[in-house]
Structures are given as C-alpha cells and as structure tokens.
Amino acid sequence: MSIEGGIHVGNKTDLEFYTVEVGDTTFRILRRYVNLRPIGSGAQGFVCAALDLITQTNVAIKKLSRPFQNVTHAKRAFREFSILKLVNHKNIISLLNAFTPSSRMDEFNDVYIIMELMDANLCQVIQMDLDHERISYLLYQILCGIKHLHSAGIIHRDLKPSNIVVRSDCTLKILDFGLARTAGTSFMMTPYVVTRYYRAPEVILGMGYKENVDIWSVGCIFGEMIRGQVIFPGSDHIDQWNKIIEQLGTPAKEFLSRLQPTVRNYVENRPKYSGYSLDKLFPDQLFPPDSEQSKLTASLARDLLGRMLIIDPDKRMSVDEALNHPYINVWFEESEVHAPAPGIYNHLVDEREYTVDQWRELIFHEVVQYEYEQIKISTNGGGGGGDKQLNNQSMDQAMEN
C-alpha cells in the first residue's frame, strides 16, 4: 500500500513481530522488545516495561487503548503522538520508537509507542520525606518542561502526579500529552477532561484559559508535597469549587464579573468564604527543616505556593516568574530553562471535525511516515543527557520497593 509522499509499506510478517499476552492485554510487537511486564494502565493505554535487544536498555511500551473507538480517543491518540515527535527536552519523556503491526489501512487498529522507562511516578515520591532541595529541584524540572511545551504553543492541562515520572537520582520527566490543548483554540475550552483535583478554577468555571492554567496544577502538586495529601479533593465539579473557595476564599467581584451569566449566578449564590491565610493552610511544621546550604526556607516555599494558588488567573504567576522565584532559581541553568523551542504544533488539527475513519487514516499515515524515517536514519532517539543528579538514599530505596 502507498500513502502520500510516495511511502510504500511492505507486508509485515511474523519474522518481525510476535504476539504476547500481558495481563489481559494482547501485545503484537517487534521482536526486538522482550521480557514484557505490566507497569500501569489508564484511559489512554496499557503500559509495559521491556528490554530492547538492539539498544540493550529497558524501555516503556505504551499500547494506545482502542484509539479508534470514538472521535475523542482518535484525536487524543493523534495529538499525543504528534507532540511526542515534536518535543525534545530533558524534562519531557522521549519518544524512542513507534510502530504498528499492520501493513494495510483496512487492518490498522493498534499503535505502540516506545518511551524511556523511569523508576516511579510522582505519586510515590510525594509520600516520601523530601527536603527543600529535592522539592525545589522537582518543581524546577516540571517548570522547565512546561516552559518548553508552552514555547510550542502547547498547554498540557493534565499535569498531575501520576503523569510525572521520576528516576532515583531525582531527575524528572513529564508525560501523557493526549489531553494537551494548544493556546488560542476554541477546542481547549472543554473542561471535563482534566483530572479534577488539579483542575484550575478557570477550567471548572468554563472561562477558557491560557498558559498559567498549568501553574495552578503545579501549585496543587507542590501543596500535596508539603501536606502529604491532595489539597483540593473534590468529589465532583461543584464540590471541587467549594473545596477551593473554602480554603482560599471567595474571589473578588471583579473576577466574578468575567464569568458567564449562569455560572456567575450560581457562584454568587454560594455561601461566602473569607478563606485562610497561607500560614494557617501550610503551617511551618508541615515543611522540611530550613536549608542553610541553599537558603531554602518554609517562608520562601509558602510565598511561591501562595503565588501559584491564586484563583484569578490574571493575578496568578507565570511560568517565567515561577522559574525566577528564589525558591526555584537556585537551580536555574540557561540551557534547561531556555532550551531550543520544539517545532510549532499544528493547532489547526485540534479544530478539525474529522470522522473516526479520517482520524484513523491520519494516524496510520503519521505512524508509517515515522517508521519510514526511522528506517532511513536507522538510529533511535534518547533523552537529553547531562542531567543534574541528587543522591538520595531514601528515594533510591523507595524506587526499588
């Protein structure tokens, strides 16, 4: 079969692929990947760890779960793959390979994405007894990764501990871009897909949003590191808003005036809360001991937290302001903060109203084009080298368990 650009897909045979059952999921994968073992699953796919016989490294293999069952899944699959191909930053997961076992469009059902294998996600790390240096360094890396995405006009929107992965040396990478939206598109206004606990007020209230929607999510993650538990654990959309205003206070009328009339009417009729001071919400005893070496203190951490967790996005800090905050900028390195921007993501794709079959064809072309390019260069990509390292006995042990 041929596709645009004159690429021809030969028949894919059992010589190249084999089938293996992992849990209740069937993987049909290239023979170079062996020793599959399950490490996680979610709405978008099932993930296995495996050994790559060619590079002799451990990798993560993500099988996109039924990417063509509906338009939403198909659009997410296309978006995730497209963004992974674009970005190249040490704090964003690297795409090492991608393939489909299908030779023909009419047989095309499965997409496999090969990525770097990390040691744990941030959910596990949050439960550990972290000092200021490690908290600060983890936040710095998240902010560097976000800045890189934003430089391509990509807003992540779904930042949460479960899609941030960490190595035992404290290096960190962001993953899962299926829900990312691009700045300036109408499609990004849909509020229901972001994990509730880390959902920014402007998303909950249907206001539309800009890049610093991701800063709210970082603030929620930061607060969770300090408290050791989710800071706004709403049971539904309305409860989520209530949890926020109970702690931070009902926002000013100037903010409420920007809401759609029906939403404003609801919000204005809720009980009014004056909220609590940051000292009350995050008292000194929740923080690690102050660090004399790096001058990182509870009061500095609280100041940063307070600037991130501002309900009104017009008053909330930006990514650049966060990176320059004294709690974060102890790690500031020009090549990490201002890494070369990725290629600009084609945000028009987010607005196209394709059918499932059209998305399927688009994804097939993208994957086959990628396979063809990989054959041409006959090498695999990798993560950005030269990561700083923090030795952490307790983190190493936690990752091993």
N, C-alpha and C positions, 0 to 999 in steps of 0.2 A: 504494500500500500504506500502511496506517496502523499505527502502533505505539503502545505505551502512552503516555498523556499527550496523545493526540489529534494527534500529529505526522503529517503526510502527506508522503510522499516522491514528488515528481513524477518523471516519466521524465527520465533524464539522457541527453543527446544528444551527438552529435559537435560541436555548437556549443560545448559546454562543455569537452569532453575531446578529447585526441588521443593517439595511440599512438606511442611512440618506443623503439627498441632501444638499450640502453646495455650494451655488452659482450654478455653472453649473457642479459641480463635484459630483459624487456619491461615498460616503464612505460606505464600508461594514466592520464594526469594532466590536471589542469586546464590550460587554455590560458594561464593567467597565468604558468605556470612554463616557462621556455625555457632553451636552452643547457645541457642536462644533460651532466654529465661525472662519471664514476665517481670516488669518493674512498675507498671502503672497503666491506668486506663481512664479515659474521660469522655466528655461529649464528642470530642473530635477524633478520637482514635485510641488504639491499643498500642502500648509501647513495650518493647523487649530490649534487653541488653544482649549483645552478641559479640563474638570475636570476628574481626575482619582478617581473613587469612593473608590478604595481599599486603596490608599495612602492618599486620601483627599488633593492632590496637583494639581495645574494646570500644564499641560504638553503641548508640541507641538507635533502634529501628522503630519508626512510627508507621503503623498501617492506618491510613485515614479511614475512619469508620463510615462505611456506606456513604461515600461523598456525593453520590448521585440520587439519594433517596428523595431529596427535595431541593428547591432553588436555594434556600438558605445554606444548607450543607455544602452544595456545589460552589456557591460563591465564597464561602469561608475557605474551602479547600484551595481554590484558585488564589485567593488573597494570601493565605499562609505561604504557599509555595512561591508566589511571586515576590513576596517581601523577603523570604529567606534567601532567594537568589540575589537580591539587591544589596543586602546589608553586609558590612564587613567591619566588625568592631569586636574587640576582645571581651566586651561585656554583653554581647549578644550571641546566642548559640549559633554555631557554624553549620551550614549545610555541607555535608561531605559527599553525598550522592543522593540520587533519586531515580526510581525506575518503576516500570510496570511490567508484569509478566506477559501482558497482552501484545500481540503483533498487529491486531486489527482493531479499528474503531468500534466495530459492532460487538467485539468481545471485551471491550475495555470496562473494567469495574473497579480495579484496585490500584491505589497509588501507595508506594513505600518511600518514606523519606528517612535518610540516614543522617544522624547528627552526632555531635560529640556526646560522650557519656560522662555525666557528672556524678558526684558522690551522694548528694542528698538534695532535697528542696528546702526552701527557707522555713517551711512549717516545722521541720525537725530542729533547725538551728535556733528558731525563736525560743524553743523550750530550754535552751542551754543557758548557762550562767556566763553571759558575754560581758566583757569590759568595754569601756568607752571606745578604745581604739578599734575593736572589732565591729561594734555597732556603727561607728563613724565610717569605717572603711567599706562595710557592706552598703551603706547608704550612698556613699560616694560613687561606687561602681554602678548601682542602679541608676543614679542620676546621669552618669556618663553614657550609659546605654540608651536612656530615654532621649538625651540630647542628640545622639546620633540618629535615632528614629525621627525625631522632630525635624532634623535638618533635611530629611527627605519628604517632609510634609505628612509624616505618619504619626498618628496619635494611637498609643497602644490600647487604652480604655479598659483593659482587663488585667491590670497589674494586681497581683495577689501573691501571697507566699508560695502557693502551690505551683505557680509558673515562673518562679525564680529559682534557679538551681545553683548549687554551691559545691566547690571542691573542699577537701580537708585543709588546704592551705589558705582558705578564706577567699579565694577568687570566685567570682560570681558571674552568672550569665542569665539574661532574660530570654524566655522562650514563649511559644504559643502566640502567633500573630493572626490567627483566624478571625478574631473579633476586632482587630485594629481597624480604625477608620482614618481617612485622610482629612486633613484640615480643609474646611471650606466646602464640604459636600453636604447636600441635604440629607443623604442617607445616614450620616453619622448621628442624626438626632434620635434614632430609635433607642429608648432607654432600657429595654428589658433584658439585654444580653449580658450586661456587666454583672459580675458576682456581687451580690447585694451588700455584703459587709464593707466593701471597699469603694462603693459607688458614691460618686461626688454629688453634692446637693443639686447642682445644676442639671445633672442627669436624672435624678429622682423626680425633679420638678418639671422635666421636659423643656428646659430653656435652651437647649443647644449648648455647645461648649467649644473651648479652644484648648491649646496645648496644656495649660496648667491643670486640666482635669486629671492628668496623671500625677501631679504633685499632691493632690488630695489623697490619692491611693498610697503614695509613698508615706504621707503623714500617718495614715491608718496602719501601715506596716510598721513604721517607726514606733508609734504608740503601743502596738502589740508587742514589740521587742521589750519595751520598758515595763508594761503591765503583765506580760506573760499570758495575755488572753485578748481576744477580739475586743476592740474598744466600742464599736457600734454594732452589736449583734442583733440586727432587726430580723423579726420573723417574717415580715412581708414589707411591701413597698411603703405603706403608711407607718408601720412600726419603725422602719429604718429612719424615716424623717424625724419621728418622735424621739428616738434614741439620740439623734444628733442634737436637736434643739434642747433636750433636757440637760445635756452636758454643756453645750456651748452657748445656749441662749437663743431665743427667737431673734432672727435677723431684723435689721432696721427697715423702716417703711420704704426707704429708697431702693432697697433690694427687692422688697415685695412688689413694688410698683412695676418691676420689669417682668413679672410673671403673667402668663396668660390669664384672662379674667376668671375662668372656672377654677384654675389652680390657686390663684390669689385668694379667691373667696374661701376656698377650703382652708388654706394655710392661716388666713386672718381669723378664722373662727375656731382655730385650735387654742387650747389654753396657752397663755403666755409664760415663757420661762426666762428667768434672768440669767441662767447658766451659772457655772462655777469658774473661779479663777484657775489658771493652769497649775498654780501651786497646790490647789485642792485636788484637781484631777490627776496630777502627776507629782505627788509629794517627793521630797528628797530621798526618802527611804526606798523608793522603787528603783532608783538609779544605782548604777555601779559606783564604787568609790571614785572620787575625782582623780584624774591622772595628772600628776605633777610633771611627768616627762613631756606630754604633748599638750598640756594646759587644757584638756577637755574636761568639762565640769557638768554637773547636773543643770546648773542655771543656763549654760550655753545650749545644752541639749533641749531644754524646755523652751528656750527662746526660738529655736529652729522649729520645734514641734508646733508652737503657737502660730508661727507664720505660715506653716503648711495647712494647718487645720482651721482655715478661715472659710466660713460658709460662702461669702460673696467672692466669686472668682476674680472680680475686678480688684479686690484688695489682697488676694492670696499671692504669695511669692511665685516668681517664675523659676524655671529650671536653672537659668544662669544665676539668679540671686541665691538659690539654694547651694549651688556649687561654690559660690564665693563666700558663703556663711562661714564664720570662724570654726564652727563645729565640723565642717566638711573640708574646708580648703587646706587643711594640713596635708592632704593627700594630693593636692592639685598638681597635675602634670599636663603640660600643654598638649602633648601628643595623644593623650587619652580624652581630654575634655574637648579639644578641637581636632579630632581625628578627621581625615578626609571624608566628606559627605558621601553617602551612598548615592547610587543613581536615583533620580526622581521617580517615585512610584506613579504609575499612570492612574490617577484617581478617577478618570472617566469610567473605568471598568466598574467601580463601585455603584455607578448610577445607571448602568445598563440593565435593561429588563429582559435578560435572556431567559429562554426556557431551560429546563434541566438538560435536555439533549444538546442545546447550544453550549451550555457551560461544560458539559461532558467533552464535547469536541474541542473546546478551547483548552481544557486541562490536558487532554490527550496530546494536542499539538505542543503544549508547553513542556510536558514531560519528555516526549520523544525528541524535541529540539535539544533539551538538556542532555539526554542520553547521547545524542549525536555529538554535541560539543565535548562531552566527557571523553568519548572515544577519540576525538580529534586531539585533545591535549594530553590524553592518557595519564593524567595525574589526578590526585584527589586534593581538595582544599582542606584547610585546617583552621584552628582558632588562632587568634593573634597571639604571638609568643611574647616572652618577656614580661609575664605578669609579675607584679609585686607579690611577695609571699609573707604571710604571717604564720609563724609556728604556733600551733595551739593544741597542746596535748589533749585537752578535753574534747575539742572539736574532732581531732583525728579519731579518738576512741568512739565518739558518738557516731561518726560516719561508718565505722567498722561494724557496729552493732546492728 
